[in-house]
Amino acid sequence: MKALAPGTVIFHRHRGYGVITAVNLLTGWISARFGTESRALDLNLSSDEVQFGDGEPILFRRAPPDRMPHARLMEMVRKLHEAGYQRLYLYSWPKPSGLHWRWHLFTGQRDWMQRAWREGWYGSGADYNFNPVMGWGDSPGASADELVHALAKFDPQGLAQALGRDEDHAAWFAQVCDALLPGGYMYSLDMQRGDDGEVPPVPVVPVRAGLPPYRGPVIDWPPGWKGLWTRRHALPARRPDFTGTQEIQLAAKSCPDE
């Protein structure tokens, strides 16, 4: 299926040609404006008779588009690894709601917990649903090669920091891509320890609706990951202070000595 994004020209059998103004890849609802109409019309891609501008049908149910960008990002990162940019890492984890997954590309030192945040190198599936671009000048539905060129043009200094060798991680990432990408799945680095303290395998999530649960080989955690989680990763709960002593101490610290 072609890319579905704001600005895509469509054809409706009753209203003619129009332009998509808003799209939701999660639910299949779009808003489109036709002709000289001032108000946008809400349409459902699964039931309304909508086609692309060139006449190709939009089969949202039979061939749903990727509602998350992680598989495309994995293809791009793998190509960069093959080109010698092995110090490029892709970290993905779910939002607290569990409906969307965040993603973060970072370069240089492989430090998953203290990774550097670079503007334009991270995003969320919640934003991708309505505007399916990564945010560095790429176009909707761009191939992995096109994403590489767009990223290099957007931030050449940042991409240069990924030039170098990290053979352990590159080999792990290639194995993950071979196992997940053909079926339309992505990995999530969200470790939820069980009650017995055992480390579970890497969670695998489909990037399209209607895919069955992942049944492929177990995905192991990336190199250097398990040592970060020797105990449950949770901040200690702060005890409530009903006496006001803590506020008095903080106020005394903030006042300069007279």
C-alpha positions in Angstrom: 0.0 0.0 0.0 1.2 3.5 -0.7 1.8 6.0 2.0 -1.2 7.5 3.7 -0.5 10.9 5.1 -1.8 14.5 5.1 -1.5 15.8 1.5 -2.3 12.5 -0.2 -4.7 12.9 -3.2 -7.7 10.5 -3.0 -10.8 9.9 -5.1 -14.3 9.3 -3.7 -16.9 8.0 -6.1 -19.5 10.5 -4.9 -17.4 13.6 -4.2 -14.5 13.2 -6.7 -10.9 14.2 -6.0 -9.9 15.4 -2.6 -6.9 15.8 -0.3 -6.3 14.1 3.0 -6.0 16.7 5.8 -5.6 14.3 8.8 -5.1 10.5 9.1 -5.1 8.0 11.9 -3.3 4.8 11.0 -4.4 3.2 14.2 -8.1 3.4 13.6 -8.3 4.0 9.8 -10.2 7.3 10.0 -9.2 10.2 7.8 -10.4 13.7 7.2 -10.4 15.0 3.6 -11.4 18.2 1.8 -13.1 17.9 -1.6 -13.3 20.7 -4.2 -14.4 24.0 -2.8 -15.9 22.7 0.4 -14.8 24.6 3.4 -15.3 21.8 5.9 -13.4 18.5 5.9 -15.3 15.2 5.6 -14.5 12.3 7.9 -14.2 9.0 6.2 -13.4 5.4 7.2 -10.8 3.7 5.0 -12.3 0.3 5.9 -15.9 0.9 4.8 -16.1 4.1 2.7 -15.3 3.8 -1.0 -12.0 5.7 -1.1 -9.2 5.3 -3.6 -5.8 6.9 -4.3 -5.8 9.6 -6.9 -4.5 7.2 -9.6 -7.3 4.8 -9.0 -5.5 2.3 -6.8 -7.9 1.0 -4.1 -7.0 1.6 -0.4 -7.2 -1.8 1.2 -6.9 -0.8 4.8 -8.2 -4.0 6.3 -6.6 -6.5 3.8 -3.2 -4.8 3.6 -3.0 -2.4 6.6 0.0 0.0 6.6 2.6 0.0 9.4 1.1 1.9 12.3 4.6 2.2 13.9 7.8 3.3 12.3 10.2 0.9 14.1 10.5 -1.7 11.3 11.5 1.0 8.8 14.0 2.3 11.4 15.4 -1.2 11.9 16.0 -1.5 8.1 17.7 1.9 8.0 20.0 1.1 11.0 21.0 -2.2 9.5 22.1 -0.5 6.3 24.1 2.0 8.2 25.7 -0.8 10.2 26.7 -2.5 6.9 28.2 0.8 5.7 30.5 1.0 8.8 28.3 3.1 11.1 28.1 0.4 13.8 28.0 2.9 16.7 24.4 3.7 15.9 21.8 2.2 18.3 18.0 2.0 18.3 16.2 2.0 21.6 12.4 1.4 21.7 10.1 1.2 24.6 6.3 1.5 25.2 4.4 4.4 26.6 2.7 3.9 30.0 -0.6 3.4 28.2 0.8 0.6 26.1 -0.9 1.9 22.9 2.2 3.4 21.3 5.9 2.8 21.4 8.6 5.4 21.5 11.9 5.2 19.6 15.3 6.8 20.1 18.4 6.7 17.8 21.6 7.6 19.5 25.3 7.4 18.5 28.7 7.3 20.1 29.1 5.4 23.4 26.8 2.5 23.9 25.2 3.6 27.1 21.5 2.6 27.1 20.6 4.4 30.3 22.7 7.6 29.9 22.3 8.0 26.1 22.5 11.4 24.7 19.3 13.1 23.4 19.7 14.8 20.0 16.9 16.8 18.5 15.2 15.0 15.7 16.6 11.6 16.6 13.6 10.4 18.7 9.8 10.2 18.3 6.7 8.3 19.2 4.2 6.1 17.4 1.4 8.4 18.7 2.8 11.2 16.4 3.6 8.8 13.6 -0.1 7.7 13.4 -1.2 11.1 12.3 1.9 12.2 10.3 3.9 9.1 9.2 7.4 10.7 9.0 10.5 10.5 11.2 11.0 14.2 11.4 14.3 14.8 9.6 13.0 15.9 6.2 11.9 12.4 5.0 8.7 11.8 3.1 5.9 9.4 4.1 6.7 5.8 2.9 10.4 6.6 2.2 12.6 3.5 1.7 15.5 2.7 4.0 18.0 4.2 1.5 15.9 7.4 1.3 15.8 7.6 5.1 19.6 7.2 5.3 20.2 10.0 2.8 17.6 12.3 4.5 19.2 11.7 8.0 22.7 12.4 6.6 21.5 15.6 5.1 19.6 16.6 8.2 22.4 16.1 10.7 25.7 15.1 9.2 27.6 15.9 12.4 25.4 13.6 14.4 25.7 10.7 12.0 29.4 11.1 11.8 29.6 10.1 15.5 28.2 6.7 14.6 31.1 5.9 12.4 33.1 3.1 14.1 33.0 -0.5 14.9 30.8 -2.3 17.5 30.8 -5.8 16.1 29.0 -7.5 19.0 26.0 -5.1 18.7 26.0 -5.1 14.9 25.9 -8.9 14.9 23.0 -9.0 17.4 21.1 -6.4 15.5 21.5 -8.2 12.2 20.1 -11.4 13.8 17.2 -9.5 15.2 16.4 -8.0 11.8 16.5 -11.4 10.1 14.1 -12.9 12.6 11.6 -10.0 12.9 11.5 -7.9 9.7 10.1 -10.5 7.3 7.1 -11.1 9.4 6.4 -7.4 10.3 7.5 -7.3 13.9 9.7 -5.0 16.0 11.5 -5.4 19.4 10.9 -3.5 22.6 13.6 -3.0 25.2 11.1 -2.9 28.1 12.2 -5.5 30.7 9.5 -6.5 33.1 10.9 -9.0 35.6 8.7 -11.8 36.8 8.0 -12.6 40.4 10.7 -15.2 40.3 13.3 -12.6 39.2 14.0 -14.4 35.9 15.0 -12.3 32.9 12.4 -12.7 30.2 13.2 -12.7 26.5 13.0 -9.4 24.5 9.4 -8.5 23.9 8.3 -8.6 20.3 5.4 -6.4 19.0 3.7 -6.4 15.5 3.9 -3.2 13.6 0.7 -3.8 11.7 -2.8 -4.7 12.8 -4.1 -8.2 12.4 -0.8 -10.0 12.7 -0.7 -13.1 15.0 1.5 -13.2 18.1 5.2 -13.7 17.4 6.1 -17.4 17.2 9.7 -17.1 15.9 13.0 -17.7 17.7 13.6 -16.2 21.1 15.3 -12.8 20.9 18.1 -12.2 23.4 18.9 -8.9 25.0 21.6 -6.7 23.3 25.2 -6.9 24.4 25.8 -5.1 27.7 22.1 -4.9 28.6 21.6 -7.6 31.2 24.2 -6.1 33.6 22.1 -2.9 33.8 19.3 -4.8 35.5 20.7 -6.7 38.4 17.8 -5.5 40.5 14.3 -4.2 40.0 14.5 -0.8 38.3 12.2 1.3 40.4 12.6 4.6 42.3 12.1 4.3 46.1 8.8 5.7 47.3 9.0 8.9 49.2 7.5 8.8 52.7 4.8 11.4 53.4 5.7 14.1 55.9 2.8 15.3 57.9 4.8 17.3 60.4 6.1 20.0 58.1 9.6 19.4 59.2 10.9 18.7 55.7 9.4 22.0 54.4 11.1 23.9 57.2 14.5 22.3 56.5 14.2 23.1 52.7 13.3 26.7 53.5 16.3 27.1 55.8 18.6 25.7 53.1 17.3 28.2 50.6 17.8 31.2 52.8 21.3 32.8 52.7 23.3 33.2 55.9 22.9 36.6 57.5 
